[in-house]
Amino acid sequence: MEKQKAEGVTRKLVGFRMIDRGIPRHGYKIAAADGEEIGHVTSGTMSPCLKVGFGLGYVKPEYAKPGTEVAVVIREKSLRAEVVKIPFV
């Protein structure tokens, strides 16, 4: 704990909402706009009410701010997503 306090954390848990059509699933990669891998999805699904995919994932701290655009790699395609505040509702 002291090491984390002194050096800072290496990843943060964030919520995200898909901009492009797609369903995020556990283990999918999260990437920055330039294609650099910045994290991974811990859980995700499709909202039947909102008709949009959403999920949780760990990312590098510099990408954890709400409104940041990231990409979720689904079947080797980068689909756009946006970091949002959690809880989702």
OpenMM code with the backbone's topology and positions (N, CA, C; nanometers):
from openmm import Vec3, app, unit

residues = "MET GLU LYS GLN LYS ALA GLU GLY VAL THR ARG LYS LEU VAL GLY PHE ARG MET ILE ASP ARG GLY ILE PRO ARG HIS GLY TYR LYS ILE ALA ALA ALA ASP GLY GLU GLU ILE GLY HIS VAL THR SER GLY THR MET SER PRO CYS LEU LYS VAL GLY PHE GLY LEU GLY TYR VAL LYS PRO GLU TYR ALA LYS PRO GLY THR GLU VAL ALA VAL VAL ILE ARG GLU LYS SER LEU ARG ALA GLU VAL VAL LYS ILE PRO PHE VAL".split()
positions = [
    Vec3(0.0820, -0.1184, 0.0000),
    Vec3(0.0000, 0.0000, 0.0000),
    Vec3(0.0874, 0.1261, 0.0000),
    Vec3(0.1955, 0.1211, 0.0765),
    Vec3(0.2840, 0.2377, 0.0801),
    Vec3(0.3469, 0.2627, -0.0563),
    Vec3(0.3825, 0.1543, -0.1256),
    Vec3(0.4420, 0.1672, -0.2587),
    Vec3(0.3421, 0.2322, -0.3550),
    Vec3(0.2149, 0.1876, -0.3506),
    Vec3(0.1129, 0.2468, -0.4369),
    Vec3(0.0915, 0.3934, -0.4036),
    Vec3(0.0915, 0.4264, -0.2757),
    Vec3(0.0717, 0.5653, -0.2341),
    Vec3(0.1860, 0.6535, -0.2834),
    Vec3(0.3081, 0.6008, -0.2780),
    Vec3(0.4246, 0.6775, -0.3201),
    Vec3(0.4354, 0.6883, -0.4720),
    Vec3(0.4110, 0.5766, -0.5428),
    Vec3(0.4314, 0.5739, -0.6873),
    Vec3(0.3048, 0.5977, -0.7686),
    Vec3(0.1882, 0.5798, -0.7056),
    Vec3(0.0629, 0.5930, -0.7782),
    Vec3(0.0180, 0.4584, -0.8332),
    Vec3(-0.1054, 0.4522, -0.8796),
    Vec3(-0.1598, 0.3271, -0.9323),
    Vec3(-0.1259, 0.3130, -1.0805),
    Vec3(-0.1250, 0.1892, -1.1292),
    Vec3(-0.0911, 0.1645, -1.2692),
    Vec3(-0.2152, 0.1464, -1.3556),
    Vec3(-0.3310, 0.1259, -1.2916),
    Vec3(-0.4550, 0.1108, -1.3670),
    Vec3(-0.5735, 0.1521, -1.2801),
    Vec3(-0.6831, 0.1914, -1.3467),
    Vec3(-0.8046, 0.2332, -1.2771),
    Vec3(-0.9252, 0.1641, -1.3400),
    Vec3(-1.0229, 0.1324, -1.2565),
    Vec3(-1.1468, 0.0722, -1.3043),
    Vec3(-1.2380, 0.1839, -1.3553),
    Vec3(-1.2856, 0.1708, -1.4784),
    Vec3(-1.3738, 0.2713, -1.5386),
    Vec3(-1.4962, 0.2043, -1.5992),
    Vec3(-1.6007, 0.2804, -1.6138),
    Vec3(-1.7171, 0.2375, -1.6894),
    Vec3(-1.7062, 0.2966, -1.8285),
    Vec3(-1.7597, 0.2284, -1.9267),
    Vec3(-1.7591, 0.2825, -2.0628),
    Vec3(-1.8872, 0.2448, -2.1347),
    Vec3(-1.9230, 0.3287, -2.2305),
    Vec3(-2.0411, 0.3089, -2.3141),
    Vec3(-1.9937, 0.3027, -2.4579),
    Vec3(-2.0433, 0.2057, -2.5327),
    Vec3(-2.0027, 0.1908, -2.6721),
    Vec3(-2.0650, 0.3020, -2.7566),
    Vec3(-1.9852, 0.3606, -2.8438),
    Vec3(-2.0342, 0.4587, -2.9411),
    Vec3(-2.0713, 0.3830, -3.0691),
    Vec3(-1.9797, 0.2971, -3.1134),
    Vec3(-2.0076, 0.2106, -3.2286),
    Vec3(-2.0884, 0.0903, -3.1812),
    Vec3(-2.1536, 0.0262, -3.2755),
    Vec3(-2.2357, -0.0888, -3.2408),
    Vec3(-2.1470, -0.2103, -3.2111),
    Vec3(-2.1634, -0.2658, -3.0916),
    Vec3(-2.0854, -0.3821, -3.0511),
    Vec3(-2.1125, -0.4153, -2.9057),
    Vec3(-2.0851, -0.5394, -2.8689),
    Vec3(-2.1067, -0.5838, -2.7317),
    Vec3(-1.9712, -0.6195, -2.6705),
    Vec3(-1.9262, -0.5427, -2.5719),
    Vec3(-1.7983, -0.5744, -2.5079),
    Vec3(-1.8111, -0.6975, -2.4179),
    Vec3(-1.7085, -0.7794, -2.4135),
    Vec3(-1.7080, -0.9003, -2.3318),
    Vec3(-1.5788, -0.9086, -2.2506),
    Vec3(-1.5830, -0.9875, -2.1436),
    Vec3(-1.4678, -1.0078, -2.0562),
    Vec3(-1.3447, -1.0496, -2.1380),
    Vec3(-1.2326, -0.9825, -2.1107),
    Vec3(-1.1071, -1.0185, -2.1761),
    Vec3(-1.0741, -0.9400, -2.3015),
    Vec3(-1.1714, -0.8686, -2.3591),
    Vec3(-1.1423, -0.7885, -2.4787),
    Vec3(-1.0437, -0.6778, -2.4428),
    Vec3(-0.9610, -0.6390, -2.5381),
    Vec3(-0.8627, -0.5325, -2.5174),
    Vec3(-0.9299, -0.3962, -2.5268),
    Vec3(-0.8775, -0.3008, -2.4490),
    Vec3(-0.9165, -0.1605, -2.4599),
    Vec3(-0.7944, -0.0878, -2.5128),
    Vec3(-0.8132, -0.0054, -2.6154),
    Vec3(-0.7019, 0.0634, -2.6801),
    Vec3(-0.7259, 0.2133, -2.6839),
    Vec3(-0.6169, 0.2879, -2.6967),
    Vec3(-0.6230, 0.4328, -2.7162),
    Vec3(-0.6528, 0.4596, -2.8629),
    Vec3(-0.6742, 0.5856, -2.8961),
    Vec3(-0.7050, 0.6243, -3.0342),
    Vec3(-0.5932, 0.5848, -3.1312),
    Vec3(-0.4685, 0.5840, -3.0834),
    Vec3(-0.3557, 0.5487, -3.1706),
    Vec3(-0.3333, 0.3982, -3.1823),
    Vec3(-0.4170, 0.3182, -3.1157),
    Vec3(-0.4069, 0.1737, -3.1245),
    Vec3(-0.3289, 0.1081, -3.0119),
    Vec3(-0.2657, 0.1885, -2.9257),
    Vec3(-0.1895, 0.1344, -2.8128),
    Vec3(-0.2835, 0.0657, -2.7140),
    Vec3(-0.2496, -0.0548, -2.6719),
    Vec3(-0.3309, -0.1260, -2.5735),
    Vec3(-0.3150, -0.0577, -2.4377),
    Vec3(-0.4282, -0.0179, -2.3773),
    Vec3(-0.4238, 0.0539, -2.2507),
    Vec3(-0.4963, -0.0190, -2.1383),
    Vec3(-0.5570, -0.1333, -2.1682),
    Vec3(-0.6274, -0.2066, -2.0640),
    Vec3(-0.7082, -0.3209, -2.1193),
    Vec3(-0.8029, -0.3690, -2.0355),
    Vec3(-0.8879, -0.4802, -2.0771),
    Vec3(-1.0252, -0.4702, -2.0115),
    Vec3(-1.1221, -0.5321, -2.0747),
    Vec3(-1.2606, -0.5330, -2.0260),
    Vec3(-1.2717, -0.6397, -1.9171),
    Vec3(-1.3350, -0.6030, -1.8045),
    Vec3(-1.3593, -0.7005, -1.6980),
    Vec3(-1.4993, -0.7587, -1.7091),
    Vec3(-1.5955, -0.6788, -1.7577),
    Vec3(-1.7312, -0.7283, -1.7814),
    Vec3(-1.8017, -0.6329, -1.8766),
    Vec3(-1.8961, -0.6864, -1.9531),
    Vec3(-1.9703, -0.6036, -2.0459),
    Vec3(-2.0910, -0.6763, -2.0996),
    Vec3(-2.1870, -0.5999, -2.1485),
    Vec3(-2.3093, -0.6571, -2.2026),
    Vec3(-2.3819, -0.5527, -2.2866),
    Vec3(-2.4987, -0.5900, -2.3341),
    Vec3(-2.5847, -0.4999, -2.4103),
    Vec3(-2.7006, -0.4592, -2.3199),
    Vec3(-2.7298, -0.3299, -2.3150),
    Vec3(-2.8440, -0.2815, -2.2383),
    Vec3(-2.9697, -0.2979, -2.3222),
    Vec3(-3.0656, -0.3793, -2.2778),
    Vec3(-3.1870, -0.3985, -2.3561),
    Vec3(-3.2738, -0.2730, -2.3619),
    Vec3(-3.2651, -0.1893, -2.2605),
    Vec3(-3.3454, -0.0653, -2.2582),
    Vec3(-3.2824, 0.0443, -2.3432),
    Vec3(-3.1513, 0.0628, -2.3285),
    Vec3(-3.0825, 0.1705, -2.3993),
    Vec3(-3.0358, 0.1298, -2.5386),
    Vec3(-3.0344, -0.0010, -2.5677),
    Vec3(-2.9886, -0.0541, -2.6968),
    Vec3(-2.8445, -0.0129, -2.7274),
    Vec3(-2.7598, -0.0189, -2.6247),
    Vec3(-2.6191, 0.0170, -2.6393),
    Vec3(-2.5352, -0.0760, -2.5517),
    Vec3(-2.4137, -0.1073, -2.5980),
    Vec3(-2.3234, -0.1886, -2.5181),
    Vec3(-2.2553, -0.1033, -2.4128),
    Vec3(-2.2303, -0.1624, -2.2971),
    Vec3(-2.1588, -0.0919, -2.1915),
    Vec3(-2.0819, -0.1927, -2.1089),
    Vec3(-1.9869, -0.1449, -2.0291),
    Vec3(-1.9088, -0.2376, -1.9489),
    Vec3(-1.8154, -0.1680, -1.8532),
    Vec3(-1.7333, -0.2503, -1.7871),
    Vec3(-1.6306, -0.2038, -1.6955),
    Vec3(-1.4975, -0.2577, -1.7436),
    Vec3(-1.3914, -0.1833, -1.7149),
    Vec3(-1.2596, -0.2301, -1.7521),
    Vec3(-1.1512, -0.1536, -1.6797),
    Vec3(-1.0323, -0.2103, -1.6787),
    Vec3(-0.9164, -0.1438, -1.6216),
    Vec3(-0.8385, -0.0764, -1.7334),
    Vec3(-0.8029, 0.0516, -1.7105),
    Vec3(-0.7240, 0.1272, -1.8082),
    Vec3(-0.6132, 0.2029, -1.7355),
    Vec3(-0.5169, 0.2519, -1.8118),
    Vec3(-0.4125, 0.3372, -1.7551),
    Vec3(-0.4778, 0.4634, -1.6987),
    Vec3(-0.4265, 0.5168, -1.5874),
    Vec3(-0.4904, 0.6315, -1.5205),
    Vec3(-0.5152, 0.7535, -1.6100),
    Vec3(-0.4291, 0.7779, -1.7078),
    Vec3(-0.4462, 0.8958, -1.7934),
    Vec3(-0.5668, 0.8854, -1.8871),
    Vec3(-0.6259, 0.7665, -1.8988),
    Vec3(-0.7436, 0.7457, -1.9836),
    Vec3(-0.8715, 0.7271, -1.9020),
    Vec3(-0.8659, 0.7504, -1.7710),
    Vec3(-0.9788, 0.7217, -1.6825),
    Vec3(-1.0779, 0.8368, -1.6672),
    Vec3(-1.0516, 0.9516, -1.7249),
    Vec3(-1.1406, 1.0667, -1.7097),
    Vec3(-1.2689, 1.0476, -1.7926),
    Vec3(-1.3872, 1.0704, -1.7315),
    Vec3(-1.5123, 1.0600, -1.8075),
    Vec3(-1.5105, 1.1503, -1.9309),
    Vec3(-1.5590, 1.0971, -2.0411),
    Vec3(-1.5597, 1.1705, -2.1677),
    Vec3(-1.4446, 1.1328, -2.2590),
    Vec3(-1.3464, 1.0609, -2.2082),
    Vec3(-1.2327, 1.0171, -2.2885),
    Vec3(-1.2771, 0.9096, -2.3871),
    Vec3(-1.2395, 0.9272, -2.5132),
    Vec3(-1.2746, 0.8265, -2.6138),
    Vec3(-1.1661, 0.7203, -2.6193),
    Vec3(-1.2088, 0.5956, -2.6132),
    Vec3(-1.1193, 0.4800, -2.6222),
    Vec3(-1.1761, 0.3859, -2.7275),
    Vec3(-1.1121, 0.2733, -2.7463),
    Vec3(-1.1625, 0.1728, -2.8407),
    Vec3(-1.1618, 0.0369, -2.7731),
    Vec3(-1.2646, -0.0412, -2.7987),
    Vec3(-1.2706, -0.1789, -2.7534),
    Vec3(-1.2468, -0.2656, -2.8762),
    Vec3(-1.1499, -0.3568, -2.8672),
    Vec3(-1.1148, -0.4417, -2.9801),
    Vec3(-1.2026, -0.5670, -2.9762),
    Vec3(-1.2977, -0.5722, -3.0707),
    Vec3(-1.3920, -0.6837, -3.0808),
    Vec3(-1.3684, -0.7530, -3.2145),
    Vec3(-1.3285, -0.8782, -3.2082),
    Vec3(-1.2982, -0.9578, -3.3293),
    Vec3(-1.2013, -0.8845, -3.4229),
    Vec3(-1.0943, -0.8341, -3.3649),
    Vec3(-0.9872, -0.7654, -3.4363),
    Vec3(-1.0292, -0.6334, -3.5003),
    Vec3(-1.1443, -0.5781, -3.4597),
    Vec3(-1.1889, -0.4469, -3.5068),
    Vec3(-1.1946, -0.3522, -3.3879),
    Vec3(-1.1406, -0.2324, -3.4040),
    Vec3(-1.1463, -0.1320, -3.2978),
    Vec3(-1.2767, -0.0553, -3.3083),
    Vec3(-1.3620, -0.0706, -3.2078),
    Vec3(-1.4900, -0.0009, -3.2038),
    Vec3(-1.4846, 0.1072, -3.0969),
    Vec3(-1.5324, 0.2250, -3.1325),
    Vec3(-1.5236, 0.3402, -3.0431),
    Vec3(-1.6126, 0.3240, -2.9204),
    Vec3(-1.5608, 0.3740, -2.8064),
    Vec3(-1.6352, 0.3745, -2.6809),
    Vec3(-1.5966, 0.5008, -2.6041),
    Vec3(-1.6785, 0.5372, -2.5067),
    Vec3(-1.6525, 0.6570, -2.4266),
    Vec3(-1.6532, 0.6198, -2.2784),
    Vec3(-1.5520, 0.6688, -2.2049),
    Vec3(-1.5463, 0.6468, -2.0609),
    Vec3(-1.6573, 0.7290, -1.9965),
    Vec3(-1.7335, 0.6663, -1.9057),
    Vec3(-1.8442, 0.7327, -1.8366),
    Vec3(-1.8320, 0.7099, -1.6859),
    Vec3(-1.9021, 0.7943, -1.6107),
    Vec3(-1.9038, 0.7789, -1.4648),
    Vec3(-1.9799, 0.6526, -1.4272),
    Vec3(-1.9358, 0.5881, -1.3199),
    Vec3(-2.0113, 0.4751, -1.2655),
    Vec3(-2.0635, 0.5152, -1.1287),
    Vec3(-2.1790, 0.4728, -1.0861),
    Vec3(-2.2667, 0.3783, -1.1518),
    Vec3(-2.3310, 0.4393, -1.2769),
    Vec3(-2.3741, 0.3528, -1.3685),
    Vec3(-2.4249, 0.3966, -1.4977),
    Vec3(-2.5567, 0.4729, -1.4868),
    Vec3(-2.6364, 0.4435, -1.3868),
    Vec3(-2.7685, 0.5057, -1.3756),
    Vec3(-2.7622, 0.6234, -1.2821),
] * unit.nanometer
topology = app.Topology()
chain = topology.addChain("A")
for resn in residues:
    res = topology.addResidue(resn, chain)
    for name in ("N", "CA", "C"):
        topology.addAtom(name, app.Element.getBySymbol(name[0]), res)
